[in-house]
Amino acid sequence: MRCILPLLITAGFVILFALPTGLPDFFAVKPMVALAAIYYWAIYRPDLLPYTVSFAIGLLYDVLVGTPLGLTSLVLLPLHAVAVSQRRFFVKKSFLVGWWGFAMLAPPAIVLNWLLASTYFGRFTTIQPMLFQTLLTIASYPLFAWLFGQVERLLPRNA
C-alpha cells in the first residue's frame, strides 16, 4: 500500500489544485503542482513513479480542468524522462541544487504546455499568466518538495 503513496499524493494535489475557486482566470495563476510532483518522484523514487503514472496524472488533470485530453501528458512525459536521465546529478546533492534543476526544467515544460494549448485552440493566449504561473510553480517547489519528502520517509527503501 505504501508503494502507491506517490501516485495518491500526486493525484490528490492535482485534484485539489483543479478545484474551482470562483475567482476569474484563477487556473492560469495556480502552480503546476503536477510538474513539481513528477520531477520530485522521478529524481528521488523513480521506482515508484513509472511513466504510465505520469501519463495518467496528465490525463486526470486534463479531465478535471477541461484541457484537450493528453495535452498535459505530453508535457509531463518529457519532464519525467529528463528528470530520470539527470537524477544521478541531483539525487545526492543539496536541496538548492535540486530546486535549481526544477527551475531549469519547469519553464520549458510550461512553455510547451502553452504552445500545445495555443496550437490546439488556434490562437496564442496572453503570455503574462504563463509567466506568473512559471514563477509561482518554481517558488512553490520548496513547499511541495518538503511535503513529498515527508511522504518519502514513510516508504520502504526497496519497493
Secondary structure, DSSP 4 states (H G I P E B T S, - for coil): -GGGHHHHHHHHHHHHHHS--SSTTGGGGS--HHHHHHHHHHHH-GGG--HHHHHHHHHHHHHHHTPPTTHHHHHHHHHHHHHHHTHHHHTTS-HHHHHHHHHHHHHHHHHHHHHHHHHHHTSPPPSHHHHHHHHHHHHHHHHHHHHHHHHHTTS-TT-
